[in-house]
């Protein structure tokens, strides 16, 4: 699990000028403390009322503008004329927001309210009509505040912020002349945020020549103790993997990539004459980075989305077989250690005409999972999501590997929804896996970025 930076949120409370101030200030402060206990870093300003001159709103705008935050939390603790709220939040319209209506309290045999939801219901539709990106949350009378929903949306807002400055390294272009791995750079940058930086594999080959033999020998020796080898590799197999790893690591460090993809079949395997799986396995051991092969542009973006939402490594899997209740998904090369059940296991092997490489054949963790994929068609971005339960697969093999054929890292995922519905909307051979049910997190981010998750509307129209 990777550690993400803290969520940064602006926080401003509201209450009407004629409501006793202690009824507003105290409950807003209590609400802020609940969020801080869940790890949010709040930039707070004093409660705002609808003073006729608008001095409190002006003061709040100035104080909030001094800070950089992922989202703005509008905490309504009583009736408030809408103009006072819009006067504060208008300069931050580009930020995701939470419209949070508090609730009253019990005094003896009676319930006391400051008309919190009169304030929020007067705001919700105008905010929507004016184009604000926000989540509307109310406290139910007599119930605990719905903090989990607020945190969920706040995590999505942080992810949206991180995506705006993310940079993905792409070695080569359009491996195997695939179509589904391409992307539109302008719309990707404008709507979602990441920059994809292309470079030639020649740069990696040149960096490989600069790697010192002593460093290769040291890491190779350590790997033979750290990983479980199914059989003894040929001379040079481990060293090739280490050399490529060190070259990739140098490039990633230099350019500060958060994600990485590369030309695999028509690149490393064809030109360097060995499979890069061992190198990428080692890369995940040593670096906090997302990676996916075959120049899969939107696969790499999906990985960053999943990582920034969950803190997980966001590994890729591809489809091998569909079943009546799910799918067999696996990878023909490498998986990060984070999703391995037990020790990383590698098998020296070759596929087709390619030379021997270190194939990762580790067993994968099972349990509740979410698979997803970002897609783009005719000007529309959409996220395809499926939840399910991952189990250890039956014994199987992919034809073409040198005998004895390996059991590839894989899972049988039993879908929570009908398989056929998923199949008719499937967007790629590659989907990104995360552990747990992360649908709500993905949907929250999609709402902020304008990515559709309405499969019937989007996919039915586009395909």
N, C-alpha and C positions, 0 to 999 in steps of 0.2 A: 504494500500500500504506500503510495506516494503522498507526501505532505503538501497540501496546498496552502497558499497564503491565507490569512484571515479575511473574512468578509468585512468590507467597509461600507457602512450605511449612514447616511444623513438621517436625523430623527427630529421631527418637529411635532409638537402637540398643539391642539386647537380647542378652544372653548369660548362661548359667547360672553361678551363684556359684562352682562348683568348676572351671570352665574357666579356664585361665590367661588373665588379663585382657588381656595383650598380643595374644592371638589374636583377641579381640573388638574392642578399641578401635581397633587399626590398620586393620582391614578396614572398620569402620564409617566411619572418617575418610576412607579412600580412596574409599568409595562416595559420601560427601557431596561430595567434591571433583569427582567426575565430574558430579554434578548442577549444581554451581556453575559449572562450565565451560560448561554448556549454558544458562546465564542464570538459573537459579533463585536466588532469595534465600531462604536457609535460616535458620530460627530453630532452632538446635541445642541439645540438652541432653546432658549426659554419659550414657554408656552405663548402662543399668539392668540389674541382676541381681536374682535372687530372694532377697534377704536376708530372713531370717525376720521381721523387724519391719516390712518394707515401707518403710523409710526412703528408699531410692533411688527407688522409685516415687513417693512423696510429693514428693520434691524435684523430680523431672521434671515432675510435674503442675503444680507451682507455677511453674516456669520457663517451661513452654510457655504457660501461661495469661496470661503477660505480653504476649503478642504476638497480633496479628490475622493469620491466614494462611488461604489458600484450601483447603489440604489438609494432612493429616498423613501423613508417610511413616514406616512402622514397619519398621525395618531389622533383620532377625533374622540374627545372625551365629553362631548356635549354638543348641543345645537350650535352651529356656527354658520353665519351667512356665507354663501359660496365664494363671494368676491374676495374675502379675506384669505381663503385658502389659495385661490388661483393667483393672487398677488404674490404669494410666497413661492409657489412651485413653478410658475411659468418659466423662469430662467433655466430650470433643470428639466425641461420637457424632453430632452434627449436621453434622460436617464430612466430606467425601469423604476416603477414606484409601487408601493403597497398602500392601499387605502384601508386603514384599520379602524374599525369602529368598536369602542369599548362598551361596557355594559354597566348598569347601576349596581346597587348594593342593598343588602337586607338590613333593616333597622327594626329590631324587635319583630312585631307581627306585620310589618309592611315593607314593601320594596320601594326604593327610592331611585329615580332615574333622572339624568340630566339631558335626556332626549338625544343620546349619542347617535342613534340610527336615523333620527330626523336629519342630522348633519350629513351622514354618509349617503343616505338615499337621495339627498338633494345634489350630491356631488357625482355619483357614479355615472349617470348617463351623460351629463355635460363633459366629464373627463373622457368618456368613450367617444363622444361626438367630436371632441377637439383633437383626437388622435393620440392621447396619452397611452403609453404601454404600462399597464398596471394590473395588479391582482387585488381583488376586493375581498376582504376578510372581516367578519363581524364576530364579536363574542356573543354567545348565546346566554340568555338570562339564566343565572344559577349554574352555569357550566364553566369549566376552566378555559382560559384563553387558548386559542388554536395555534399555539406557538410552532408546532411541527409544520404546519402549512406555510407559515411565514418563513421559517428557516429554509424550507424546500425552494421557495421562490428566490430567497436571498442567495442560495447556492447557485441557482441558475443565472442570477444577475452577475455574480462573480465570474462564472464561466463565460458569459457574454463579454465582460471586460477583458478577460485573459485572451479570448479569441481575437480581439481587435488588434493585438500586437504580436500574435503568434507568427512564427516563421517555420516553414517546412522545407527541408532540403530534398531535392529531387535529382538523383544521379541518373542521367540518361533521360530518355523520353519514349513513351508508348511501347513498352515491352510487348513482344509478340504481336505487334500491330493491333492490339485490343482497342475496342471502341468504348467500352464501359468504364475505362479508367481515365478518360479525358475530362477536361473541366473548362469552364469559362472564367478566365481570370478576373475580368472586370466585375461581373456580378458577384463572384465569390468574395472579392475584397470589399465591395460596396455593402453587401447584405450580411455577410457572416464575419469577415475580418481577416482571416489568415492570408499571408503572402506565401506563395510557392516559388522558391528560388531554384532554378535549374542550373546544373553544372555537368560537365562531361566526366565520364568514367576515367578519362585520361588523367584527371587530377588525382584520383584515388590511386591509379597505377604509379604515378610519380611519387606520391607520398609513401607508397609501399617500398619503393627503392631506398627511401631515406631511413627506414626503420632499422635500428641497431640490432645485430644478431644476439647480443647479450640479453636485451630486453625480451626478444622472442623466446629465447631459451628459458628464461626465468618464468615467464607466464605459461609456457608449454608444460614445464615441469609441474607447476602448481595445478594446472587443469587436470592432469592425469590423476591427481589426488582428490580434487574437488568434485569432478564428474565421475559417473559410473560408465565405463566403456564396455559395451557388449562384447567387443572383440578388439584385438590389437590393431591399430591403424597402420597403414603403410608409412614408411619413412617420408616425412615432409607433409603429411596430411594435416597434423595438428599445427605445424609451423605455418603452413599456408593460411589457415584460419586465423591464427594470431596476428600474422602480418597484415591481413586485410582488416581485422578488427582495429588495430592500432592506427591504420590509415583513416578509417572511417571516424574513429574517435577524434583524431586530430582535426579533421574537417568540421565535424559537428561542434567541437569546442570553439574553433576559430570563428564560425559563423553564428554560433549560439542558436542552433536549431532546437525547436521543441518537438518536432516530428521529422521523420525521415522515410523516404522510399527510394527504390533503386531499380535499375534495369537488371533483372535476374536472369531469365532464360537466354535472351538475346544479348546480354551484357556480360555479367560476371562469369556465368557458366560457359558461354560461347568463346569469350575472349581470354579469360584467365584460366579456363580449363579445369575448374573445380567448383563444387557447390558452396555457396556462402553461408549455409545454415549454421555452421559452428561459429563463424564470425559474429552473426547476429545474436546467437545465443549468448555469447560472451559480452556483446555490447549491452544486452539487457542485464547481465550480471553486474556490470560496472557503471552504467549510466541510467539516469532517470529520463528516458525518452520513449516516445511512441515510434513504432516502425512497422512497415508493411511492404512486401515486395511488389514487383511487376508495375512500378510507376502508377500505383493506384492513388490518384489524386484525392478523390472524395472519400476514399477509404481512410486516408491519412487524416483528413479533416474530421471524419467521424470519430477517429481515435482521440483526437484532441478534445472533442466535445465530451466524450465519455470520461476521459481522464479528468477534465476540469470540473465535471459534475460529481464524480464519485471518488476521485483520488486513486482509482485503480489503474493498472497498467494498460488496459484497453487492448487486449490481444486480438488478432484477427483469426478467424476460422473460415473455411470454405466448404461448400456443400459437396458431398460425395454421393449420397443417396437420400431420397425422400422415403418416408414410411407413412403408413396411413394415419399415424398419430404424431409424427414429428420428422426429424431429419438426422442423418449421420453427418456430422461436421468434423473436419480435421484439417491438418496442415501437412504439406509434403516437405517440410524443411525445419522450422524452428518454432519454439514457443518460449515466452519469458518464464523465468524461474518462479515468478509470483503466482502463476496459475498451475504449477506443477505439484502433483501429489507425491511427496517424497523427494528423492534425490534426482537431480538432472541426469538423464540417461542419454548417451549418445552412441550412435552406431556408424562406424565407417562404412560407407556404401556409395554406389554410383547408380545413376539413372540414365538409360539410353546411352548416348555417345559422350556424356559428360564424365569427367574424371571423378575420382573419389573425393568425397567431402565428409564432414561430420554431421550426419543426420541426427536431429534431436528426436528421440523416440520415447520421451517421458510420458508417464501417465498424468492425466489432467484431473484437477479437482472437480467434484460433482456438486449437485445441489441446485438451488433456485438460481436461474440465470435470466439475463435479458440480452437479446441480440438485436442489433439495429444497423441501419445503413442510411446515409444521406444520399439523396439523388437529385438530379437536375434535369428538367425537360421543358422546352418551350417557354423559358423564362420563369419557371416555377421551381423552387426548392421544396423538397418533401422528405420527411423522415419516416422510414418504415421500421416498425417496432414489433417485436414478438417476445413474450415471456414464456418460460417453460421450466422444466426440471431436467437437469443434465444427469445422465447415468453413465456408468462404464459400458462401452460398446461390446458387442459380440466380437469374436475373433474374425479379423478380416485383413485383406491386403490390397494394395494398389498394384496392378500389373505393370511391369516394366522395370522394377527394381532388380538389381543383381541378387540372385538367391544366396542365402535365404532371405525372402522378402520381409521387410520390417513391418511391424504394426505401428502405423503412424499415430502421432498424438491426436486423440479424437474423443468425441463425446456423442452419445445418442441423446438428443434433446427432444423431450416430449412436450409438444406445444400446449399452451393453455387455451388456444383458440383453433378453429378448424384449419387443417393443413392446406386444403385446397384454396381457401381464401388467401393464405400467405403466398402460395405458389403463383397464383395468377397476378400477383403484384411484386414478385421478387425482383430486385434491382441490380444484383451483381452476384458473382460467385463468392465474393468476400463480404462477410458481415462481421461486426465488431461485438465481442462478448464482454459482459460485465457480470459479476456475481451479485445476486439479490434481485429484487423487483425494482428496477430503476425507471419504469415507464413514467411515473409522475414527474421525476426530475427532468427527463427528456422533453416531456410535453411542456413543462414550465419554460425551459430554454427556447423551445420552438416558438412559443407564444411571444417571447421577447424579440426574437430575431425574424419573425414573420415566416417561419418555416411551417408548412402545412403538415399536420398529422392526420388529416381527414382522408383516409385511404380511398374511400368510395368516391369522394368528390374529385380528388386530384388524379388518382391513378385511372379511375374510370374515364376521365376526360382526356388523359394524355396518352393512354396506351390501348 
